[in-house]
Amino acid sequence: MKKIDRLRLRYEVARKTIHLSSISIPVIYYFISRDIALLLLVPLFTGFFLVELLKNFYPPVSKWYHKTFDAMLRTHELEKKPYLNGATFITLGALILVLFFPKIIVVASFSMVSISDTFAAVIGKAFGKHRLGEKSIEGTLAFFLSSLLIVALVPELNMLIGIVMAISATLTEAFIVRIGSFKIDDNLSIPLVSALVGILCYMLFMPEQIPFLSMGR
């Protein structure tokens, strides 16, 4: 049976306004070192993850969590089995990116999940009429156009490689990524796939430029 997205537009906007605030992560990271970024991200992710554990296994926290946030949760986030929400996945994604990828790749790929995913969700909810898998063509187009703007603005990023990253991020957003029956949250899959594609492009075509992607780390 096809699952219906239960969120009304106003709750989608509220949810994505919170989501959009994650743009502070790549903006701040651009101006600080990798070590300082990890000092901030490790406790941030740990805090989110602890709340996740408590809400799944400790009834008082679960009651508070659902009373406070149910209106902004998607259908799969209301299922009774243990789950992680988008905020935890997005901080996990940021942590993995900072650990394993050059700074400029991190800034570009994470900015797309912060900004482009927000545009895709709101435009798709408000104007989406034509389906593309579980998403809408309108929302996917909003994602792609905004991601092109992002890669054009990220300093030191090669534009052609940025376009390839934007395409890979758009396709990842449009089509569900699964490992077996497990659905990977797009807050994790979008930045990781685009970052992997970006660094592979540099390794294949511009390996001499890779050191410049980590300036200030």
Secondary structure as UniProt FT lines:
FT   HELIX           9..20
FT   HELIX           21..23
FT   HELIX           24..31
FT   HELIX           34..57
FT   HELIX           59..69
FT   HELIX           70..72
FT   HELIX           75..78
FT   HELIX           86..100
FT   HELIX           103..111
FT   HELIX           112..116
FT   HELIX           117..127
FT   STRAND          131..132
FT   TURN            133..134
FT   STRAND          135..136
FT   HELIX           137..153
FT   TURN            155..156
FT   HELIX           159..174
FT   STRAND          177..179
FT   TURN            180..181
FT   STRAND          182..184
FT   HELIX           186..205
FT   HELIX           207..214
FT   TURN            215..216
//
